[in-house]
Amino acid sequence: MARRALLIVNENSSQGRDGDLRPLLDILRHDGDMRVDVHKSRSREHVAEIIAEHGDGIDLVIMAGGDGTMNAAVDILHERDIALGLLPLGTANDLARTLGIPAGVQAACRAIAHGRPHRIDLGRVNGKLFFNVASVGAAAQLSKQLDRELKARWGVLSYPIRVRDVLGDANAFDAEIEDDQGAVERVRSIQVAVGNGRFYGGGMKVAEESAIDDGRLDLYSLEPQSLWRLVLTLPFIRSGRHGKLEGSVAMTGTRFTVRTAEPLDVSTDGEVTTRTPATFDILPAALTVMVPKDRNGEGVTREMLRDDRVVALDDVIVALKRSIADMEEAADTHDEPDSLDRTLRAIASRRHTVVTTLEDALRALGDLPSAPDADRQTFSHLALRVRALLSGDEARTLADAACSDEDALAEAIEAALDADLPDAVKHTLRALRGDVDRACDEIKAVAAARP
């Protein structure tokens, strides 16, 4: 008997606005033997309304969107014990990353159609469920704090200034953390995070060995950081090695309570949903999700793998977007642009049309383009600014970073040229490859002449 499924697409995503859903529906209906009803959601609240209205007799809800979209559905899916399928359309897609869901939309559809059900844990804070992480504190606001006015006034110094503001003592708070054994830890913190899943924030780990089906929560508290300590601790923070950091607290358990002197916001999977005092607990094996058959070494099926041509072309698109974003960020640091700023801006500007051309080509191959991890990009920009400040030679540091991006882009292009791509696409890639060589020489020459 055919399974009944609801496909809910975030109306605010590009696929939800104007994407062609027919290839996805063909896979689900034919390969997965599903009867699929499609609905577009306008907001987080609308997601729950759609499931409440149309969920009777449904075997599976397929959510197309990012982590926030998934979180909007978690409470009602758990309440009704309806299985979840994921089509990752967001920027970070940390839940999909944790579950091993392929990044390509058609590949993710095949993972649902050919995959297997798997029970995962859910985290809960003050009654609100979450997949990935719930957190208290200001560290996650770093990228929002890097406002244009500050950068225009302070240039290269804006990053250290804002990092100092966000990660320093001014935004710190005193907290009392009680674990499931009644032990109490008192901390001065800028961030307390409690993780159920493995990843958050675009690929950062809550803990080195965290898993979404291990029946436990992982907590860390990060103390106020000086700029110089931050430079040294960023790799530990990204990889979840908080326990190796002096002054940080790392704990594992099934229940935590966090109390603060004043009520502070608590975000769940990136959305503020409650405030302290906050009680976090774990619901083991609380929800069924569809995962690829090859997860945990249970075999691989060719149908669930992305086409090699798609992977190669998408790698070029991601590398190109990263290069453009880094150049524009580097060029946007001075009140009065100089020759290097103008050069970086010009190179980035002429490549936007290339991105559009390659994205259109990828869609013609039946997939959607990916985007660089936003939080990883933020940390990359921060590290670059710190290196420039420490080196005393901003121009050379910016030029070296830009050429490093160009090297990565060139490597991706060469791999794509070896793939079985249409001639028109290869023509575009060869032209871009030539531009990469010229751009790096141009950047180095202008940086060397910069006073």
Protein Blocks (a to p, Z undefined) as FASTA:
>chain_A
ZZdddddddfkbmklmmpcfklmmmmmmmmnopacdddddfbfklmmmmmmmmmgopabd
cdeddfklmmmmmmmmmmnopacddddfbfnommmmmnopafblklmmmmmmmmccdddd
dddeehiacfkbccedjklmmmmmmcfklmmmnmmmlmmmmmmmmmmmklgccdddddfk
opacddddfbdcddfblbeghipafbfkbcfklopacddddddddfklmmmmmmmmmnop
amlpghiacdddfbdcdddfbdcdddeehiafbdcdddddddehkbccdddfkgghiapa
fklpccfklmmmmmmmmmmmmmmmmmmmmmmmbfbacfklmmmmmmmmmmmmmmmmmmmm
mmmnopacddddfklmmmmmmmmmmmmmmnopaklmmmmmmmmmmmmmmmmmmmmmmpcc
dfklmmmmmmmmmmmmmmmmmmmmmmmmpZZ
